[in-house]
Amino acid sequence: MRGPSLSLPDVSTETKLVVGLIGGAEFVNHTYLVLFPPILGILANDFGVTLGLLGLAMGLQGFTNAAFQLPFGYLSDNYDRRLALGLSLGLSTGSVFLIALAPSFEVLLVGQALLGIGIAGHHPVHFPLLAAATPENLRARAFSVRGFLGNLGFGAPPAVVTGVIAVPGLTWRHAVGLIGCFGAVYAAITLLTFGRYVGDEVTTPDGSETHDDRAIGDRARAQLRAIVASPAIVALALLALASSIAGWGITTYAVVLLQDGYGLALDVANLTLTGMFVAGAVMVLVGGDLSDRYAAGPVIVASYAAVAVLVALLASFVVSPIVAVVVALIVGGVRSLGGPARSKLADVLSARADLGRNFAVITIGTMAGSAIAPPVFGALIERAGLRAAFSVVAGVAVIALGVTLWILRTYGVETRVPGSSVGGDD
């Protein structure tokens, strides 16, 4: 069913401000998430390590990111969300500078671990802030603006690295440091603006004035019981896991696929990766609009089905290098189509008081996928080759498609009243 007519001028200035600032924060966080893929070969030479070990470093970032989702979710649901936002941006930005200055692979690992902790805050705090600031009939579009800017953030490091290392005397360290400087300036502007122009009704969660005097262990057990009592959210976390494994398998090793598998130069492969994220940025806006106007489920189904088919085509190596670039760009677009739709399903299946926790749970799936995919696919490429690795990626996309169909059939999401809760509340 088509949604109600919507007009951008009818949206409040505060809503526009929150959506824009959170979208920008997502841009920054996503630049941090893909620091390594454009420079994997360079890092391997500089630190004398294998592709598998670099995959392990990226996986460590995903592990710590997943491990700190629930603490940030608790912080977001029970305290001023500006605190969670500041901790996330501050720690992640500091970690980027540590990576840029890392004298050894061991320090690089520490930087990746701390970076994962910092980035852990962005989903548990971003989505509740957007939900609090945005009317329900515009929410998927608000999520899609965030996704649009996040995809542009994914696309920035390959372009920045390509430009910086082309300058005589500059290295990957200068490129990473430049990205960190941008993030530091943006973090300062965002936190000052939130403190001055965004009201407490957006930044302060409902019920935050009621303090929980239970011991930490009792609160943790209560949180876990609430999660188990919300099977729809657990199912969405499993969907996020499968989707993330496929997505990170694609983006982490797309440059390797195009360079080693299709014989393209490093600069062409890196710019193709940037193009994939730009295409994703455009399609995430399309996905948000379709999800608000019609239904979220079919958008997700179409996205995962297309990814499975197109990645299988790339893995077959039956196309020319030029066609491979085109197919990679299309994959970059369609894989982002379902992002806002999945976020809207999570919003529909959550009560307002547990939004931070629920998005934290779902993001655990996403970050667990980012922890699994780089080392697993890196090892698979080294042992079995690119064809086998990307065939597995296509198979994981098929699994994500199956999980989506099961969720839609089991919970009848499209017929539910937005904002209703599935499962127990804490």
C-alpha positions as a printed NumPy array, in Angstrom:
array([[  0.   ,   0.   ,   0.   ],
       [  1.308,   3.429,  -0.9  ],
       [  2.162,   5.603,   2.079],
       [  0.792,   9.101,   2.725],
       [  1.948,  12.067,   0.697],
       [  5.124,  13.515,   2.169],
       [  6.669,  16.944,   1.868],
       [ 10.196,  17.799,   2.985],
       [  9.324,  21.387,   4.029],
       [  6.879,  19.919,   6.57 ],
       [  9.773,  18.306,   8.458],
       [ 11.094,  20.277,  11.439],
       [ 14.507,  21.912,  11.41 ],
       [ 15.554,  19.743,  14.353],
       [ 14.648,  16.593,  12.42 ],
       [ 16.677,  17.717,   9.411],
       [ 19.58 ,  18.585,  11.688],
       [ 19.577,  15.206,  13.456],
       [ 19.242,  13.25 ,  10.206],
       [ 22.059,  15.228,   8.606],
       [ 24.431,  14.986,  11.566],
       [ 23.819,  11.278,  12.126],
       [ 24.264,  10.66 ,   8.411],
       [ 27.587,  12.495,   8.584],
       [ 28.639,  10.451,  11.611],
       [ 27.857,   7.315,   9.627],
       [ 30.035,   8.638,   6.809],
       [ 32.917,   9.033,   9.252],
       [ 32.422,   5.615,  10.848],
       [ 32.306,   3.902,   7.479],
       [ 35.539,   5.515,   6.339],
       [ 37.097,   3.923,   9.412],
       [ 35.608,   0.504,   8.671],
       [ 37.291,   0.156,   5.271],
       [ 40.749,   1.564,   5.899],
       [ 42.408,  -1.758,   5.027],
       [ 40.809,  -3.082,   1.792],
       [ 42.392,  -0.441,  -0.496],
       [ 45.882,  -1.069,   0.949],
       [ 45.969,  -4.809,   1.709],
       [ 48.86 ,  -5.453,  -0.664],
       [ 50.818,  -2.473,   0.649],
       [ 50.27 ,  -3.475,   4.289],
       [ 51.349,  -7.04 ,   3.546],
       [ 54.654,  -5.752,   2.17 ],
       [ 55.233,  -3.089,   4.855],
       [ 54.593,  -5.394,   7.816],
       [ 55.738,  -8.66 ,   6.242],
       [ 52.452, -10.472,   6.873],
       [ 50.08 , -12.585,   4.795],
       [ 46.646, -11.739,   3.46 ],
       [ 45.211, -14.158,   6.002],
       [ 46.813, -12.275,   8.933],
       [ 45.489,  -8.968,   7.631],
       [ 42.084, -10.602,   7.393],
       [ 42.508, -11.607,  11.032],
       [ 43.235,  -7.972,  11.923],
       [ 40.021,  -6.858,  10.217],
       [ 38.179,  -9.693,  11.903],
       [ 39.464,  -8.522,  15.293],
       [ 37.886,  -5.136,  14.641],
       [ 34.598,  -6.862,  13.884],
       [ 34.86 ,  -9.007,  17.031],
       [ 35.381,  -6.095,  19.42 ],
       [ 32.677,  -4.174,  17.577],
       [ 30.226,  -7.008,  18.164],
       [ 31.316,  -7.486,  21.795],
       [ 30.56 ,  -3.862,  22.711],
       [ 27.188,  -3.538,  20.958],
       [ 25.106,  -4.4  ,  24.024],
       [ 27.034,  -2.112,  26.413],
       [ 26.506,   0.768,  24.   ],
       [ 22.871,  -0.288,  23.566],
       [ 22.365,  -0.161,  27.332],
       [ 24.032,   3.234,  27.467],
       [ 21.826,   4.508,  24.651],
       [ 18.6  ,   3.215,  26.223],
       [ 19.306,   4.454,  29.749],
       [ 21.425,   7.63 ,  29.543],
       [ 21.811,  10.74 ,  27.441],
       [ 22.602,   9.528,  23.93 ],
       [ 25.034,  12.379,  23.383],
       [ 27.354,  10.537,  25.781],
       [ 27.25 ,   7.35 ,  23.703],
       [ 27.711,   9.335,  20.489],
       [ 30.725,  11.195,  21.895],
       [ 32.391,   8.021,  23.193],
       [ 31.885,   6.305,  19.847],
       [ 33.282,   9.115,  17.728],
       [ 36.123,   9.946,  20.114],
       [ 37.495,   6.444,  20.642],
       [ 37.2  ,   5.432,  16.997],
       [ 38.952,   8.588,  15.785],
       [ 41.791,   8.173,  18.262],
       [ 42.237,   4.585,  17.092],
       [ 42.608,   5.702,  13.476],
       [ 45.582,   7.86 ,  14.45 ],
       [ 47.103,   4.876,  16.284],
       [ 46.767,   2.78 ,  13.118],
       [ 48.376,   5.51 ,  11.014],
       [ 51.366,   5.614,  13.375],
       [ 51.618,   1.86 ,  14.066],
       [ 55.317,   0.812,  14.064],
       [ 54.523,  -2.917,  14.01 ],
       [ 51.804,  -5.381,  13.116],
       [ 51.1  ,  -5.932,  16.819],
       [ 50.316,  -2.24 ,  17.321],
       [ 48.187,  -2.372,  14.183],
       [ 46.169,  -5.154,  15.851],
       [ 45.685,  -3.036,  18.978],
       [ 44.497,  -0.14 ,  16.832],
       [ 42.001,  -2.366,  15.04 ],
       [ 40.684,  -3.751,  18.345],
       [ 40.172,  -0.249,  19.8  ],
       [ 38.64 ,   0.944,  16.545],
       [ 36.047,  -1.818,  16.758],
       [ 35.109,  -0.751,  20.298],
       [ 34.666,   2.854,  19.216],
       [ 32.604,   2.063,  16.138],
       [ 30.407,  -0.247,  18.246],
       [ 28.421,   2.761,  19.42 ],
       [ 27.179,   3.984,  16.065],
       [ 24.224,   1.643,  15.474],
       [ 22.879,   1.531,  19.058],
       [ 22.842,   5.327,  19.25 ],
       [ 22.21 ,   6.396,  15.63 ],
       [ 18.96 ,   4.516,  15.085],
       [ 17.291,   5.577,  18.372],
       [ 18.226,   9.202,  17.682],
       [ 16.74 ,   8.992,  14.185],
       [ 13.607,   7.263,  15.475],
       [ 13.118,   9.88 ,  18.201],
       [ 13.61 ,  12.796,  15.812],
       [ 11.691,  11.497,  12.773],
       [  7.961,  10.888,  12.085],
       [  7.203,   7.201,  11.547],
       [  6.09 ,   7.699,   7.946],
       [  9.494,   9.185,   7.098],
       [ 11.636,   6.828,   9.142],
       [ 12.87 ,   4.491,   6.411],
       [ 13.852,   7.529,   4.395],
       [ 15.744,   8.912,   7.391],
       [ 17.5  ,   5.559,   7.678],
       [ 18.252,   5.689,   3.961],
       [ 19.862,   9.153,   4.235],
       [ 22.125,   7.705,   6.9  ],
       [ 22.799,   4.721,   4.659],
       [ 23.467,   6.985,   1.666],
       [ 26.123,   8.944,   3.503],
       [ 27.502,   5.746,   5.035],
       [ 28.019,   4.258,   1.592],
       [ 29.792,   7.419,   0.48 ],
       [ 31.996,   6.94 ,   3.547],
       [ 32.805,   3.41 ,   2.398],
       [ 33.786,   4.825,  -0.968],
       [ 36.074,   7.548,   0.382],
       [ 39.163,   5.577,   1.532],
       [ 39.935,   3.962,  -1.851],
       [ 39.791,   7.36 ,  -3.546],
       [ 41.761,   9.103,  -0.774],
       [ 44.432,   6.399,  -0.728],
       [ 44.758,   6.444,  -4.523],
       [ 45.155,  10.219,  -4.529],
       [ 47.52 ,  10.494,  -1.565],
       [ 49.968,   7.715,  -2.482],
       [ 50.203,   9.15 ,  -5.993],
       [ 51.983,  12.174,  -4.467],
       [ 55.751,  11.595,  -4.195],
       [ 56.835,  11.138,  -0.583],
       [ 53.373,  10.356,   0.776],
       [ 52.286,   6.899,   1.927],
       [ 49.244,   5.021,   3.188],
       [ 50.001,   6.431,   6.651],
       [ 49.39 ,   9.972,   5.43 ],
       [ 46.112,   8.859,   3.831],
       [ 44.877,   7.201,   7.028],
       [ 45.979,  10.184,   9.102],
       [ 44.098,  12.537,   6.773],
       [ 40.933,  10.471,   7.238],
       [ 41.441,  10.643,  11.015],
       [ 41.827,  14.448,  10.928],
       [ 38.554,  14.788,   9.037],
       [ 36.828,  12.55 ,  11.589],
       [ 38.179,  14.543,  14.531],
       [ 36.896,  17.848,  13.14 ],
       [ 33.504,  16.334,  12.322],
       [ 33.17 ,  14.788,  15.784],
       [ 33.787,  18.147,  17.462],
       [ 31.246,  19.935,  15.253],
       [ 28.607,  17.237,  15.749],
       [ 28.851,  17.098,  19.531],
       [ 28.786,  20.88 ,  19.889],
       [ 25.741,  21.105,  17.608],
       [ 23.853,  18.359,  19.442],
       [ 24.555,  20.016,  22.757],
       [ 23.235,  23.382,  21.596],
       [ 20.462,  22.725,  19.076],
       [ 18.971,  19.255,  19.702],
       [ 16.42 ,  18.922,  22.5  ],
       [ 16.391,  16.487,  25.401],
       [ 13.259,  14.789,  24.033],
       [ 15.466,  13.433,  21.229],
       [ 18.681,  12.728,  23.11 ],
       [ 17.227,  11.463,  26.398],
       [ 15.567,   8.027,  26.225],
       [ 12.174,   7.389,  27.807],
       [ 12.516,   6.197,  31.374],
       [ 16.128,   7.294,  31.711],
       [ 15.212,   9.242,  34.849],
       [ 14.384,   5.932,  36.573],
       [ 17.68 ,   4.456,  37.777],
       [ 18.16 ,   0.698,  37.87 ],
       [ 19.672,  -0.189,  41.258],
       [ 20.226,  -3.858,  40.403],
       [ 23.723,  -5.302,  40.297],
       [ 25.479,  -5.333,  36.917],
       [ 25.128,  -9.123,  36.667],
       [ 21.38 ,  -8.966,  37.313],
       [ 20.944,  -6.23 ,  34.71 ],
       [ 22.956,  -8.217,  32.17 ],
       [ 20.838, -11.335,  32.773],
       [ 17.662,  -9.27 ,  32.403],
       [ 18.921,  -7.913,  29.099],
       [ 19.696, -11.429,  27.85 ],
       [ 16.246, -12.692,  28.905],
       [ 14.63 ,  -9.823,  27.023],
       [ 16.639, -10.666,  23.913],
       [ 15.68 , -14.354,  24.056],
       [ 12.046, -13.317,  24.526],
       [ 12.199, -11.346,  21.25 ],
       [ 12.662, -14.064,  18.58 ],
       [ 11.918, -11.662,  15.725],
       [ 14.902,  -9.517,  16.714],
       [ 17.106, -12.611,  17.036],
       [ 15.973, -13.652,  13.542],
       [ 16.875, -10.211,  12.178],
       [ 20.29 , -10.549,  13.835],
       [ 20.801, -13.86 ,  12.005],
       [ 19.767, -12.151,   8.776],
       [ 22.252,  -9.363,   9.491],
       [ 24.95 , -11.996,  10.097],
       [ 24.405, -13.716,   6.739],
       [ 24.085, -10.412,   4.903],
       [ 27.227,  -9.057,   6.545],
       [ 29.329, -12.126,   5.737],
       [ 28.352, -11.819,   2.084],
       [ 28.769,  -8.034,   2.013],
       [ 32.159,  -7.969,   3.718],
       [ 33.338, -10.859,   1.566],
       [ 32.549,  -8.736,  -1.482],
       [ 33.935,  -5.391,  -0.343],
       [ 37.036,  -6.659,   1.466],
       [ 38.353,  -8.619,  -1.504],
       [ 36.808,  -6.815,  -4.469],
       [ 40.127,  -5.1  ,  -5.197],
       [ 41.952,  -8.445,  -4.968],
       [ 39.364, -10.044,  -7.281],
       [ 39.64 ,  -7.317,  -9.895],
       [ 43.426,  -7.014,  -9.678],
       [ 44.493, -10.665,  -9.407],
       [ 41.483, -12.339, -11.002],
       [ 40.706,  -9.959, -13.852],
       [ 44.144,  -8.367, -14.357],
       [ 43.169,  -4.758, -13.625],
       [ 45.646,  -2.209, -12.281],
       [ 45.48 ,  -1.29 ,  -8.578],
       [ 44.237,   2.238,  -9.236],
       [ 41.438,   0.97 , -11.498],
       [ 40.451,  -1.69 ,  -8.953],
       [ 40.412,   0.853,  -6.092],
       [ 38.341,   3.337,  -8.082],
       [ 35.925,   0.53 ,  -8.959],
       [ 35.538,  -0.169,  -5.242],
       [ 34.792,   3.512,  -4.695],
       [ 32.256,   3.326,  -7.53 ],
       [ 30.613,   0.32 ,  -5.871],
       [ 30.034,   2.318,  -2.71 ],
       [ 28.783,   5.363,  -4.624],
       [ 26.308,   3.114,  -6.441],
       [ 25.309,   1.729,  -3.057],
       [ 24.76 ,   5.248,  -1.759],
       [ 22.304,   5.976,  -4.563],
       [ 20.466,   2.675,  -4.205],
       [ 20.117,   2.963,  -0.441],
       [ 18.008,   6.09 ,  -1.035],
       [ 15.902,   4.148,  -3.53 ],
       [ 15.502,   1.338,  -1.008],
       [ 14.346,   3.722,   1.705],
       [ 11.79 ,   5.366,  -0.565],
       [ 10.393,   2.025,  -1.75 ],
       [ 10.204,   0.707,   1.808],
       [  8.215,   3.728,   3.018],
       [  5.926,   3.897,  -0.005],
       [  5.22 ,   0.19 ,  -0.456],
       [  6.711,  -2.606,   1.667],
       [ 10.093,  -3.498,   3.142],
       [ 10.01 ,  -7.268,   2.558],
       [ 10.051,  -7.4  ,  -1.254],
       [ 12.874,  -4.841,  -1.346],
       [ 15.092,  -7.077,   0.818],
       [ 14.204, -10.187,  -1.201],
       [ 15.079,  -8.482,  -4.492],
       [ 18.363,  -7.183,  -3.067],
       [ 19.714, -10.528,  -1.841],
       [ 18.54 , -12.437,  -4.904],
       [ 20.346, -10.025,  -7.219],
       [ 23.541, -10.156,  -5.144],
       [ 23.603, -13.959,  -5.256],
       [ 23.238, -14.069,  -9.042],
       [ 25.727, -11.293,  -9.82 ],
       [ 28.46 , -12.472,  -7.432],
       [ 28.148, -15.977,  -8.883],
       [ 28.684, -14.404, -12.306],
       [ 31.859, -12.65 , -11.109],
       [ 33.112, -15.883,  -9.56 ],
       [ 32.653, -17.743, -12.834],
       [ 35.283, -15.588, -14.638],
       [ 33.351, -15.957, -17.891],
       [ 33.069, -12.184, -18.401],
       [ 35.691,  -9.733, -19.638],
       [ 37.473,  -7.338, -17.243],
       [ 35.342,  -4.413, -18.467],
       [ 32.132,  -6.348, -17.89 ],
       [ 33.453,  -7.432, -14.477],
       [ 33.826,  -3.776, -13.508],
       [ 30.242,  -3.079, -14.581],
       [ 28.912,  -6.112, -12.709],
       [ 30.873,  -5.104,  -9.594],
       [ 29.328,  -1.632,  -9.732],
       [ 25.845,  -3.152, -10.002],
       [ 26.585,  -5.445,  -7.051],
       [ 27.633,  -2.405,  -5.06 ],
       [ 24.244,  -0.85 ,  -5.766],
       [ 21.863,  -3.75 ,  -5.253],
       [ 23.551,  -4.98 ,  -2.057],
       [ 22.618,  -1.648,  -0.418],
       [ 19.04 ,  -1.641,  -1.641],
       [ 17.762,  -3.695,   1.29 ],
       [ 19.57 ,  -1.849,   4.093],
       [ 16.876,   0.716,   4.999],
       [ 14.187,  -1.944,   4.544],
       [ 15.862,  -4.21 ,   7.088],
       [ 16.227,  -1.27 ,   9.493],
       [ 12.546,  -0.481,   9.08 ],
       [ 11.628,  -4.079,   9.909],
       [ 13.678,  -3.76 ,  13.094],
       [ 11.931,  -0.489,  13.942],
       [  8.487,  -2.035,  13.35 ],
       [  9.337,  -5.046,  15.502],
       [ 10.623,  -2.989,  18.444],
       [  9.017,  -1.17 ,  21.327],
       [ 10.299,   2.386,  21.753],
       [ 12.019,   1.646,  25.073],
       [ 14.279,  -1.072,  23.661],
       [ 15.33 ,   0.411,  20.335],
       [ 18.962,   0.822,  21.347],
       [ 19.204,  -2.754,  22.61 ],
       [ 17.451,  -4.235,  19.592],
       [ 19.61 ,  -2.4  ,  17.087],
       [ 22.62 ,  -3.437,  19.167],
       [ 21.55 ,  -7.093,  18.904],
       [ 21.077,  -6.814,  15.144],
       [ 24.394,  -5.039,  14.792],
       [ 26.074,  -7.872,  16.687],
       [ 25.043,  -9.986,  13.706],
       [ 26.456,  -7.399,  11.306],
       [ 29.737,  -7.035,  13.161],
       [ 30.091, -10.763,  13.732],
       [ 29.867, -11.064,   9.948],
       [ 32.602,  -8.46 ,   9.576],
       [ 34.716, -10.47 ,  12.03 ],
       [ 34.143, -13.759,  10.211],
       [ 34.338, -12.733,   6.557],
       [ 37.842, -11.176,   6.209],
       [ 39.886, -14.005,   7.795],
       [ 37.711, -16.803,   6.388],
       [ 37.627, -15.509,   2.833],
       [ 41.272, -14.415,   3.006],
       [ 42.292, -17.95 ,   3.967],
       [ 39.937, -19.394,   1.351],
       [ 41.466, -17.234,  -1.387],
       [ 44.968, -18.335,  -0.39 ],
       [ 44.072, -22.047,  -0.271],
       [ 41.323, -22.535,  -2.863],
       [ 41.453, -19.433,  -5.05 ],
       [ 39.211, -16.522,  -5.937],
       [ 36.64 , -18.636,  -7.793],
       [ 35.899, -20.791,  -4.748],
       [ 35.866, -17.85 ,  -2.32 ],
       [ 33.406, -15.739,  -4.308],
       [ 31.228, -18.777,  -5.042],
       [ 30.88 , -19.169,  -1.274],
       [ 29.983, -15.467,  -1.018],
       [ 27.17 , -16.043,  -3.521],
       [ 26.003, -19.043,  -1.483],
       [ 25.864, -16.966,   1.706],
       [ 23.706, -14.4  ,  -0.133],
       [ 21.303, -17.238,  -0.954],
       [ 21.18 , -18.107,   2.761],
       [ 20.35 , -14.458,   3.563],
       [ 17.536, -14.629,   1.029],
       [ 16.148, -17.763,   2.7  ],
       [ 16.27 , -16.193,   6.176],
       [ 14.425, -13.124,   4.854],
       [ 11.629, -15.217,   3.384],
       [ 11.315, -17.128,   6.671],
       [ 11.061, -13.896,   8.719],
       [  8.405, -12.426,   6.437],
       [  6.389, -15.631,   6.496],
       [  6.703, -16.206,  10.251],
       [  6.034, -12.705,  11.536],
       [  3.819, -11.234,   8.81 ],
       [  5.717,  -7.997,   9.222],
       [  3.92 ,  -6.031,   6.528],
       [  0.573,  -6.288,   8.343],
       [  1.815,  -5.133,  11.739],
       [  1.227,  -1.712,  13.224],
       [  4.451,   0.348,  13.128],
       [  6.002,   0.649,  16.543],
       [  4.435,  -2.518,  17.965],
       [  6.676,  -4.894,  19.844],
       [  7.249,  -8.526,  19.052],
       [  8.505, -10.456,  22.029],
       [  8.778,  -9.478,  25.647],
       [  9.898,  -6.171,  27.066],
       [ 12.403,  -5.914,  29.808]])
